Amino acid sequence: MIVRLSISNSNERLPTGNWLAVWLGIIVVIFSAIAFFEWHIRSLGWSPSTVDSVQLWSEKRRHASTLGDKAIILVGASRIQLDMDLNVIEKHTGLKPVQLAIDGTTYIPVLEDLADDPRVTGAVLISVNAYNMNKGNYGDVSAQWVNYYHKVRSQTIAPYQTIHDKIASFLDHLLVLRIEGAKPYTVISSLAFKKPGKGNYLVANPDRSRDADYNKVAMPMFYAARLQRHFGKPLNEKFTSYKEFFAAYRREISAIEPLNNETFLANLNYLLKLVNKIESRGGKVIIVRFPTGKLVWEVDNKKYPKNLFWDEIEKRHPASINFSDYASLNKFILPDGSHLDYRDKVAFTQGLMDIIYSKGFL
């Protein structure tokens, strides 16, 4: 008996139709949705912002060493991050700026690391105040980031990881749906259905500089909170208005006595030891006192009078600049009393670079 097997053409079972058009349609729908939510969330006041991570900082730290004497390295905390425009620095100096400031922590571990690195032979710009010269401890963010850098610097980083990090950083800066590295669906679910507001006032850039838009914060509440933190403690009073609040703090500030500068001088000795280490191999170190204003500046003046504190820095390290000594640096209004609005950072950076060159510091 002969059994006939019927073998049909497998192509006959495949779905028919123009699949290219289907896939193109899906892609158009996806990109249209992305474009819509990008537009919508931006219309609510939000802007793209890069993740200022330990990985990004380590990348910049590695770059600082490879540049050698072609680098100008920025060290400090939030003021030098918010107040300096890196493009202006590069145009003025011809050097490659590297932003190594870390918000809210001591900069000394970073400076120690640069001083111990014989490859760092360029310029270093340090944001220094009388009260931020302490060594800190190993639990500080800056110390942790330096330790992370040394942990990974000897490791071979796979090319795909470098490419991935570059693409991720680019998308973070380009898309508000990737704000601070968040996943798009998280951003959409969290922000897309909110009422219009002011959005994020602080934006981190891929070069690790930051832009602050103080039109997006509630004033004078934001300034009042900054003043209270800077003063160091809340007042045991109840206020019915911000006018009363600021008047009370003004009275308290007027009664402040200057602090003893013994600890400051010890910290200065250590700071200059690190500075001398960099300069002994050909580097240039410039110390800058960045602006504060309003009652925040009054607190600084009372606690750390110039003749007992800053003047000691200038005596021992002439390549030092105090913003209060120069009209081109002292003319800006600081909305929170402590940082420049992003609209002023170009003019401030140009003014500072002009002074640095007129003094022959570079």
C-alpha positions in Angstrom: 0.0 0.0 0.0 1.3 3.4 -0.9 0.9 6.2 1.5 1.0 9.6 -0.1 2.4 12.4 2.1 1.1 15.8 1.4 3.8 18.4 2.1 2.5 21.9 1.7 4.7 24.9 1.0 5.6 26.5 4.4 5.3 29.9 2.9 1.6 29.3 2.5 1.1 29.4 6.3 2.9 32.7 6.8 0.7 35.8 7.4 0.3 37.9 4.4 0.4 41.6 4.2 2.9 44.5 4.1 4.9 43.9 7.3 7.3 46.7 6.5 4.5 49.1 6.7 3.3 47.6 10.0 6.7 47.9 11.6 7.1 51.4 10.3 3.7 52.3 11.8 4.7 50.9 15.2 8.0 52.9 15.1 6.1 56.1 14.2 3.6 55.5 17.0 6.4 55.0 19.6 8.4 58.1 18.5 5.2 60.1 18.4 4.5 59.1 22.0 8.0 60.0 23.1 7.8 63.3 21.3 4.4 64.1 22.9 5.5 63.3 26.4 8.8 65.1 25.9 6.9 68.2 24.9 4.2 67.8 27.5 6.6 67.3 30.5 8.8 70.2 29.3 5.7 72.4 29.2 5.2 71.6 32.9 8.6 73.2 33.6 10.9 70.2 33.7 14.3 70.0 31.9 16.7 67.2 31.1 19.4 66.6 33.7 22.4 64.3 33.7 23.1 61.9 36.6 26.0 63.3 38.6 27.3 59.9 39.6 30.5 58.5 41.0 31.0 56.8 37.6 30.8 60.1 35.8 33.1 61.8 38.4 35.7 59.0 38.0 35.6 59.4 34.2 36.4 63.1 34.7 39.1 62.4 37.3 40.8 60.0 34.9 40.6 62.6 32.2 42.3 65.2 34.5 45.4 62.9 34.7 45.6 62.1 31.0 45.5 65.8 30.1 48.6 66.7 32.1 49.6 70.3 31.8 46.7 70.9 29.3 44.1 70.7 32.1 42.5 73.3 34.4 40.9 71.3 37.2 38.0 72.8 39.3 37.9 71.6 42.9 35.3 72.5 45.5 31.6 72.1 46.2 28.3 73.5 44.8 29.5 77.1 44.2 32.2 76.3 41.8 29.8 73.8 40.1 27.0 76.4 39.7 29.0 79.6 39.1 31.5 78.5 36.5 30.9 78.1 32.7 33.4 75.6 31.4 33.2 76.8 27.7 34.2 80.3 28.8 37.2 78.9 30.7 38.4 76.9 27.7 38.1 79.9 25.4 40.0 82.2 27.8 42.8 79.7 28.7 43.1 77.3 25.9 43.2 74.6 28.6 40.7 71.8 28.9 38.5 72.4 32.0 37.7 69.4 34.2 34.9 69.7 36.8 35.8 67.7 39.9 33.7 69.6 42.5 31.4 67.5 44.6 28.3 69.1 46.1 27.8 69.1 49.9 31.1 67.6 51.0 34.7 68.5 51.7 37.1 68.9 48.7 40.2 68.0 50.6 40.3 64.3 49.7 40.1 65.3 46.0 42.9 67.8 46.4 45.0 65.2 48.3 44.5 62.8 45.4 45.5 65.4 42.8 48.6 66.3 44.9 49.6 62.7 45.0 49.3 62.2 41.3 52.5 63.1 39.4 50.5 63.3 36.1 48.6 66.4 37.4 50.8 69.2 36.1 48.2 71.7 34.9 46.2 74.4 36.6 44.0 73.8 39.6 41.2 76.2 40.6 40.0 75.8 44.2 36.9 77.2 45.8 37.9 78.0 49.3 36.1 79.5 52.3 37.2 79.9 55.9 34.8 77.1 57.0 35.3 74.5 54.2 39.0 73.7 54.7 38.6 70.7 57.1 39.9 67.3 56.1 36.6 65.6 56.7 36.6 61.8 57.3 36.6 58.7 55.3 32.8 58.5 55.3 32.5 61.7 53.3 31.2 61.5 49.8 34.4 63.0 48.3 36.5 60.3 50.0 34.2 57.6 48.8 34.4 58.8 45.3 38.2 59.1 45.3 38.4 55.5 46.7 36.0 54.3 43.9 38.2 55.9 41.3 41.3 54.2 42.5 39.4 50.9 42.7 38.3 51.0 39.1 41.2 52.8 37.5 43.4 49.7 37.3 40.5 47.7 35.8 40.1 47.2 32.1 36.7 48.7 31.2 35.0 46.8 28.4 34.5 48.9 25.2 30.7 48.1 25.3 30.5 49.6 28.8 32.2 52.8 27.7 29.8 53.0 24.7 26.8 52.3 26.9 27.8 55.0 29.5 28.4 57.6 26.7 25.0 56.9 25.1 23.2 56.9 28.5 24.8 60.3 29.4 23.9 61.7 26.0 20.3 60.6 26.4 20.1 61.9 30.0 21.1 65.3 28.7 18.9 65.2 25.7 15.6 63.8 27.0 13.5 64.9 29.9 12.1 61.4 29.9 15.6 60.3 31.2 15.9 63.0 33.8 18.5 62.1 36.4 18.8 58.7 34.7 15.2 57.6 35.5 13.3 55.2 33.4 10.9 56.8 30.9 7.8 55.1 32.3 8.8 56.3 35.8 9.1 59.9 34.6 5.8 59.7 32.7 3.8 58.2 35.6 5.4 60.7 38.1 5.3 63.9 36.1 3.1 63.7 33.0 -0.2 64.0 34.9 0.8 66.7 37.3 -0.5 70.2 37.1 1.8 72.8 35.4 4.4 74.0 37.9 8.0 75.3 38.0 9.7 72.0 37.5 13.4 71.3 38.4 15.4 74.4 39.2 18.7 72.6 39.2 20.1 70.9 36.1 23.3 68.8 35.9 25.3 68.9 32.6 27.4 66.1 31.1 30.5 68.1 32.0 29.4 68.0 35.6 28.7 71.7 35.8 25.3 72.7 37.0 22.7 75.4 36.1 20.4 76.9 38.7 17.2 78.7 37.6 16.0 80.5 40.6 12.9 81.7 38.8 11.7 78.1 39.4 11.8 78.3 43.2 9.5 79.8 45.7 11.0 83.0 47.1 11.7 84.3 49.7 11.0 80.9 51.3 14.0 79.3 49.5 16.3 82.0 50.5 15.0 81.9 54.1 15.7 78.2 54.3 19.3 78.7 53.0 19.9 81.5 55.5 18.7 79.3 58.4 21.0 76.4 57.4 23.9 78.8 56.9 23.3 80.4 60.3 23.4 77.0 61.9 20.2 76.9 63.9 16.6 78.0 63.9 15.5 80.8 66.1 13.1 80.0 69.0 10.6 82.5 67.7 7.3 82.4 65.8 7.0 84.7 62.8 3.9 86.0 61.1 5.8 87.2 58.0 9.1 86.9 56.2 9.8 90.5 57.1 9.8 89.5 60.8 11.9 86.4 60.0 14.7 88.3 58.3 14.6 91.2 60.8 15.1 88.6 63.6 18.1 87.0 61.9 19.6 90.4 61.1 19.6 91.1 64.9 21.1 87.8 65.7 23.8 88.1 63.0 24.8 91.6 64.3 25.6 90.0 67.6 27.9 87.3 66.3 31.5 87.4 67.6 34.4 86.4 65.3 35.6 82.9 65.7 39.1 81.9 66.8 41.2 81.3 63.7 43.5 78.7 65.3 41.8 75.7 63.6 41.6 77.7 60.4 45.4 78.3 60.4 46.1 74.6 61.0 43.8 73.7 58.1 45.5 76.4 56.0 48.9 74.9 56.7 47.7 71.5 55.4 46.0 73.1 52.4 49.1 74.9 51.3 51.1 71.7 51.8 49.0 70.1 49.1 49.1 73.2 46.9 52.9 73.3 47.1 53.1 69.7 46.1 51.3 70.4 42.9 53.2 73.6 42.2 56.6 71.9 42.9 56.2 69.9 39.7 55.1 72.8 37.5 51.4 73.1 38.2 49.6 76.3 39.0 47.0 76.6 41.9 44.6 79.5 42.2 42.5 79.9 45.3 39.2 81.7 44.9 36.6 82.9 47.4 33.3 82.5 45.5 30.4 84.9 46.1 27.9 84.8 48.8 25.4 87.6 49.3 22.6 89.1 51.4 22.5 87.9 55.0 24.5 84.8 54.2 27.4 87.1 53.4 26.8 89.0 56.7 27.1 85.7 58.6 30.4 85.0 56.9 31.7 88.5 57.6 30.9 88.3 61.3 32.2 84.8 61.9 35.2 84.9 59.7 36.4 88.6 59.4 38.7 89.1 56.4 41.7 90.3 58.4 41.8 87.2 60.5 41.0 84.6 57.8 41.2 85.4 54.1 44.1 87.8 54.5 46.1 84.9 55.9 45.5 83.0 52.7 46.6 85.9 50.5 49.8 86.4 52.6 50.9 82.9 52.1 49.5 82.2 48.6 49.4 85.3 46.5 47.5 83.6 43.7 44.3 84.1 45.5 41.1 86.0 44.6 38.4 87.2 46.9 35.2 88.1 45.0 34.5 91.0 47.4 37.7 92.8 46.2 36.6 93.2 42.6 33.6 95.1 41.2 33.3 92.7 38.3 32.7 89.8 40.7 30.8 91.6 43.4 28.0 93.0 41.3 25.8 89.9 41.0 22.7 89.3 43.0 22.6 85.8 44.5 19.0 84.7 44.8 19.5 82.3 47.6 22.5 84.2 49.1 24.9 81.5 48.2 24.8 80.7 44.4 24.6 82.4 41.1 21.6 82.1 38.8 22.6 80.4 35.5 22.0 83.6 33.7 25.0 85.2 35.4 27.5 82.4 35.2 29.0 83.4 31.8 29.6 87.0 32.9 31.0 85.9 36.3 33.4 83.4 34.7 34.6 86.0 32.1 35.2 88.4 35.0 37.2 85.8 37.0 39.3 84.7 34.0 40.1 88.4 33.2 41.4 88.9 36.8 43.4 85.7 36.7 45.2 86.7 33.6 45.6 90.4 34.6 47.3 89.2 37.8 49.5 86.8 35.9 48.3 83.7 37.8 48.2 81.8 34.5 
